[in-house]
Amino acid sequence: MIDLKVDCVHQRIGGRGSGGADGFRSAYADIESCTIHHDSYKGVKFSVVRLKNKHKLVRIVIPVQLFVVPGDVDADAVVKILRDHGVQVFEE
């Protein structure tokens, strides 16, 4: 699951017993750009967002690199949030 938080994109993983690792995150300031690709499979629409992070080396936190926006979620709203945080968005 992806959360667009105030300061970052956060991808939650695992459950409560996951040993402390709660997921991947990319601070908006660390995202150079992203591409969004709209698609469908067997009539189910979705969008794929691929993030390009500014820094290749991440010491502690693993960055979010890709996430899928289900068709019932407004992909334009996701794009607006990313743009509002200074992320350059390219649509394919």
C-alpha positions in Angstrom: 0.0 0.0 0.0 1.2 3.5 -0.9 0.7 6.5 1.4 1.4 10.0 0.0 2.5 11.6 3.3 3.3 15.3 4.0 7.0 14.7 3.5 7.4 11.5 1.5 5.9 8.7 -0.6 5.7 5.7 1.8 5.2 2.1 0.7 4.1 -0.1 3.6 5.2 -3.7 3.6 4.5 -6.7 5.9 2.4 -6.8 8.9 2.9 -5.9 12.5 5.3 -8.8 13.0 7.6 -7.7 10.2 10.6 -7.1 12.6 10.5 -3.3 12.6 10.9 -2.7 8.9 7.8 -0.8 8.0 8.5 -0.3 4.3 10.1 1.9 1.7 10.0 5.7 1.5 11.2 8.4 -0.7 11.2 12.0 0.5 9.7 14.3 -2.1 12.9 16.3 -2.1 14.8 13.2 -3.1 12.6 12.4 -6.1 14.1 13.8 -9.3 11.1 12.9 -11.6 8.5 10.3 -12.3 6.7 8.8 -15.2 3.1 7.7 -15.2 1.8 5.1 -17.6 -2.0 4.5 -17.9 -3.0 0.9 -18.9 -5.6 -1.8 -18.4 -5.7 -5.5 -18.2 -8.9 -7.5 -19.0 -10.9 -4.3 -18.6 -9.4 -3.2 -15.3 -7.8 0.2 -15.6 -4.7 1.2 -13.6 -1.7 3.5 -13.8 1.9 2.7 -13.1 4.1 5.4 -11.5 7.9 4.9 -11.7 10.0 7.3 -9.5 13.5 8.4 -10.4 15.3 9.2 -7.2 18.1 11.8 -7.2 20.5 9.7 -5.1 21.6 6.2 -6.1 23.1 5.4 -2.7 20.6 5.2 0.1 22.1 4.5 3.5 19.3 3.6 5.8 16.0 3.9 3.9 15.2 2.0 0.8 13.5 4.4 -1.7 10.1 3.7 -3.4 10.8 3.0 -7.1 7.5 2.0 -8.5 3.8 1.8 -7.5 0.5 1.1 -9.1 -2.5 3.3 -8.8 -5.8 1.3 -9.1 -8.4 2.4 -11.6 -10.8 3.4 -8.8 -8.2 6.0 -7.5 -7.9 9.3 -9.2 -4.4 9.1 -10.8 -4.6 12.9 -11.6 -4.9 13.6 -7.9 -1.7 11.5 -7.3 0.1 13.4 -10.0 -1.1 16.8 -8.5 0.3 15.8 -5.1 3.7 14.8 -6.6 3.8 18.1 -8.7 2.8 20.2 -5.7 5.9 18.7 -3.9 8.2 19.7 -6.8 8.4 16.4 -8.6 8.7 16.7 -12.4 6.0 14.3 -13.9 6.2 12.9 -17.4 3.1 11.1 -18.7 3.6 8.3 -21.3 
